[in-house]
């Protein structure tokens, strides 16, 4: 017999299952399919029937292989950040959208000279719909405050603009796969084109895969390249720095390189 749950207990249980990655409901009792009634005998050749033949027209749906092209067409039509956000919100070919609570679009100032691209949203970011929250966000603030930049900056000289390579949190916070990243790149590219930053920062392997087409941020960091028409540098994500504080020395060198690029 199932125990009665009040609203708050049921809500807590549902959130717990969501965090575990449960995406379907299963009955409490097993079902033996062998005990189900036998299917009707198949139609035999030669049997007569008065039913007229019916022409079956297959339903044509966009294939997953076509998802990047669909995303590109949608993104190219967007002339503002608001229209881009709306287009991403109705893009249904990425399965990650089904399990996420919110679309994580951006935070900070659209006038910022520096645009930072994170990886996939964390649990807290998924709940609040903003990038770089929690311990990762706190460390990011400290890092960029050291060179005079902040997400709360009021001018183009001291502001940051933050977004994610993937707008939806993958189940159980796994890494987004190559196909998922590829289909969202057109939206990310259009995002950069609309913000028009002077410097682009790719933080973490997912961002590097989206922007550079390859991973290995420890190897890629500290080098300038052109991504979406913007001078770009890769950096270790704050989450990685919290796991391995010894990498902070390299990140400090990257911050100084960004400061120098802005000054030049």
C-alpha positions as CSV (number, residue, x, y, z in Angstrom):
1,X,0.0,0.0,0.0
2,X,1.4,3.4,-1.0
3,X,1.9,5.8,1.9
4,X,0.1,9.2,1.6
5,X,2.4,12.1,0.8
6,X,1.5,15.7,1.4
7,X,2.3,18.4,-1.2
8,X,5.8,19.2,0.1
9,X,6.9,15.6,0.5
10,X,5.7,14.7,-3.0
11,X,7.4,17.8,-4.4
12,X,10.7,16.9,-2.7
13,X,10.5,13.3,-3.9
14,X,9.9,14.5,-7.5
15,X,12.9,16.8,-7.3
16,X,15.0,14.0,-6.0
17,X,14.0,11.8,-8.9
18,X,14.6,14.6,-11.4
19,X,18.2,15.1,-10.0
20,X,18.8,11.3,-10.5
21,X,17.9,11.7,-14.1
22,X,14.6,9.8,-14.0
23,X,12.7,10.8,-17.2
24,X,9.9,8.2,-17.3
25,X,7.4,6.5,-14.9
26,X,7.3,2.8,-14.3
27,X,4.6,0.8,-12.5
28,X,5.3,-0.7,-9.1
29,X,4.3,-4.2,-10.3
30,X,6.1,-6.1,-13.0
31,X,4.1,-7.1,-16.1
32,X,4.6,-10.5,-17.7
33,X,4.0,-9.9,-21.4
34,X,3.9,-13.6,-22.0
35,X,0.6,-13.8,-20.0
36,X,-1.1,-11.2,-22.2
37,X,-3.8,-12.4,-24.6
38,X,-2.5,-13.7,-27.9
39,X,-2.6,-11.4,-30.9
40,X,-5.2,-12.0,-33.6
41,X,-4.0,-14.3,-36.3
42,X,-2.2,-12.6,-39.2
43,X,-4.0,-12.0,-42.4
44,X,-3.7,-15.0,-44.8
45,X,-3.0,-14.7,-48.5
46,X,-6.1,-15.6,-50.5
47,X,-8.6,-14.4,-47.9
48,X,-11.3,-12.2,-49.3
49,X,-12.1,-8.8,-47.9
50,X,-14.5,-6.0,-48.9
51,X,-12.2,-3.3,-47.3
52,X,-10.7,-1.0,-49.9
53,X,-6.9,-0.6,-49.8
54,X,-5.7,2.4,-47.9
55,X,-2.8,4.4,-49.1
56,X,-0.3,5.0,-46.2
57,X,1.5,8.3,-46.4
58,X,4.6,8.3,-44.1
59,X,4.9,11.3,-41.8
60,X,8.1,13.2,-42.5
61,X,9.9,14.7,-39.5
62,X,13.2,16.6,-39.4
63,X,16.0,14.1,-38.9
64,X,18.6,14.6,-36.2
65,X,21.2,15.0,-39.0
66,X,19.3,18.0,-40.2
67,X,19.2,19.7,-36.8
68,X,22.3,21.9,-37.4
69,X,20.8,23.1,-40.7
70,X,17.4,23.9,-39.0
71,X,19.2,25.7,-36.2
72,X,21.2,27.7,-38.7
73,X,18.1,28.8,-40.6
74,X,16.4,29.8,-37.4
75,X,19.5,31.6,-36.0
76,X,20.1,33.6,-39.2
77,X,16.6,35.1,-39.0
78,X,17.3,36.6,-35.6
79,X,18.1,40.3,-35.6
80,X,18.1,40.9,-31.8
81,X,19.1,39.0,-28.7
82,X,15.4,38.7,-27.6
83,X,14.5,37.1,-30.9
84,X,17.4,34.7,-30.6
85,X,16.3,33.7,-27.2
86,X,12.8,33.1,-28.5
87,X,14.1,31.0,-31.4
88,X,16.2,28.8,-29.0
89,X,13.1,28.4,-26.7
90,X,11.1,26.8,-29.6
91,X,13.9,24.7,-31.0
92,X,12.8,21.1,-30.2
93,X,15.4,19.0,-32.0
94,X,17.8,19.0,-29.0
95,X,16.7,16.3,-26.6
96,X,18.3,18.1,-23.6
97,X,15.5,20.6,-23.7
98,X,13.0,17.9,-22.5
99,X,14.8,17.3,-19.2
100,X,15.9,20.8,-18.3
101,X,13.9,23.2,-16.1
102,X,15.0,26.5,-17.8
103,X,16.7,27.8,-20.9
104,X,20.0,29.3,-19.7
105,X,20.5,32.2,-22.1
106,X,22.8,34.9,-20.7
107,X,23.7,37.3,-17.9
108,X,25.7,40.6,-17.7
109,X,25.9,43.6,-19.9
110,X,25.3,43.4,-23.7
111,X,27.8,46.4,-24.0
112,X,30.6,44.4,-22.5
113,X,33.9,44.0,-24.5
114,X,34.4,40.6,-23.1
115,X,32.0,37.7,-23.7
116,X,32.6,34.4,-21.7
117,X,31.1,31.1,-22.9
118,X,30.7,28.5,-20.2
119,X,30.0,24.8,-20.6
120,X,26.5,23.2,-19.9
121,X,24.4,24.6,-17.0
122,X,24.9,23.2,-13.5
123,X,21.9,22.2,-11.4
124,X,21.7,25.7,-9.7
125,X,22.1,27.4,-13.1
126,X,19.3,25.3,-14.5
127,X,17.0,26.2,-11.7
128,X,17.7,30.0,-11.8
129,X,18.2,30.2,-15.6
130,X,21.5,32.1,-15.4
131,X,25.1,31.0,-16.2
132,X,28.0,31.0,-13.7
133,X,26.2,30.6,-10.3
134,X,27.3,28.9,-7.1
135,X,31.0,28.3,-6.3
136,X,31.9,28.4,-10.0
137,X,30.3,31.9,-10.3
138,X,31.9,33.2,-7.2
139,X,35.4,32.2,-8.4
140,X,34.7,33.6,-11.8
141,X,33.9,37.0,-10.2
142,X,37.1,37.0,-8.2
143,X,39.1,36.1,-11.2
144,X,37.8,38.9,-13.4
145,X,37.5,41.4,-10.7
146,X,41.3,41.1,-10.5
147,X,41.5,42.7,-13.9
148,X,38.7,45.2,-13.4
149,X,35.8,43.3,-14.9
150,X,32.5,42.1,-13.5
151,X,29.1,40.9,-14.6
152,X,27.6,43.8,-12.7
153,X,29.8,46.3,-14.5
154,X,28.0,49.4,-15.8
155,X,30.2,50.4,-18.7
156,X,31.9,48.6,-21.6
157,X,35.2,49.0,-19.9
158,X,34.3,47.0,-16.7
159,X,31.4,44.8,-17.8
160,X,31.2,41.1,-18.7
161,X,28.7,39.2,-20.8
162,X,28.1,35.6,-19.8
163,X,26.5,32.7,-21.7
164,X,26.7,28.9,-22.0
165,X,27.7,26.7,-25.0
166,X,24.7,24.5,-24.2
167,X,21.5,26.3,-23.0
168,X,20.1,23.2,-21.3
169,X,21.4,21.1,-18.5
170,X,22.1,17.5,-19.6
171,X,20.7,14.7,-17.4
172,X,22.8,13.9,-14.3
173,X,25.1,16.8,-15.4
174,X,26.8,14.6,-17.9
175,X,28.9,16.2,-20.7
176,X,27.0,17.2,-23.8
177,X,27.8,14.9,-26.7
178,X,29.2,15.9,-30.1
179,X,25.8,15.9,-31.9
180,X,24.2,18.0,-29.2
181,X,27.0,20.5,-29.3
182,X,27.0,20.7,-33.1
183,X,23.3,21.4,-33.4
184,X,23.6,24.4,-31.0
185,X,26.6,26.0,-32.6
186,X,24.6,28.1,-35.1
187,X,22.7,29.7,-32.2
188,X,26.0,30.3,-30.3
189,X,27.6,31.9,-33.4
190,X,24.6,34.2,-33.9
191,X,24.8,35.1,-30.2
192,X,28.4,36.2,-30.6
193,X,27.5,38.2,-33.7
194,X,24.8,40.1,-32.0
195,X,26.8,40.9,-28.9
196,X,29.9,41.9,-30.9
197,X,32.5,41.5,-28.2
198,X,36.2,42.5,-28.6
199,X,37.3,39.4,-26.8
200,X,35.7,35.9,-26.5
201,X,36.7,33.5,-23.7
202,X,35.9,29.8,-24.0
203,X,35.8,28.2,-20.6
204,X,36.0,24.4,-20.5
205,X,36.0,21.6,-23.0
206,X,32.3,22.0,-24.1
207,X,32.9,25.6,-25.0
208,X,36.2,24.7,-26.8
209,X,34.4,22.0,-28.8
210,X,31.7,24.5,-29.8
211,X,34.1,27.3,-30.7
212,X,37.3,25.5,-31.8
213,X,35.9,22.1,-32.9
214,X,38.2,20.3,-30.4
215,X,38.7,19.6,-26.7
216,X,41.7,19.5,-24.4
217,X,41.4,22.9,-22.7
218,X,44.6,22.4,-20.7
219,X,46.4,22.2,-24.0
220,X,44.4,24.9,-25.8
221,X,44.5,27.5,-23.1
222,X,46.6,30.6,-23.4
223,X,46.5,30.7,-27.2
224,X,44.7,33.3,-29.3
225,X,42.6,32.3,-32.3
226,X,39.7,33.6,-34.4
227,X,36.3,32.2,-33.5
228,X,33.2,33.5,-35.1
229,X,35.2,36.5,-36.2
230,X,36.4,37.5,-32.7
231,X,39.8,37.2,-31.0
232,X,39.4,34.2,-28.7
233,X,41.3,32.6,-25.8
234,X,40.5,29.3,-24.0
235,X,40.6,29.0,-20.2
236,X,40.1,26.3,-17.6
237,X,36.6,26.5,-16.3
238,X,36.3,27.7,-12.6
239,X,34.9,24.2,-11.8
240,X,38.2,22.7,-12.9
241,X,40.2,25.2,-10.9
242,X,38.2,24.3,-7.8
243,X,39.2,20.6,-8.4
244,X,42.8,21.4,-9.2
245,X,43.9,24.8,-7.6
246,X,47.4,24.3,-9.1
247,X,45.9,25.4,-12.5
248,X,45.2,28.9,-11.1
249,X,48.7,30.1,-12.0
250,X,47.9,29.4,-15.7
251,X,44.5,31.1,-15.4
252,X,46.2,34.2,-13.9
253,X,48.5,34.3,-17.0
254,X,45.4,34.0,-19.2
255,X,43.7,36.9,-17.4
256,X,46.7,39.1,-17.9
257,X,46.7,38.2,-21.6
258,X,43.0,39.3,-21.8
259,X,43.8,42.6,-20.0
260,X,46.7,43.2,-22.4
261,X,44.5,42.5,-25.4
262,X,41.9,44.9,-24.2
263,X,44.5,47.6,-23.6
264,X,46.0,47.1,-27.1
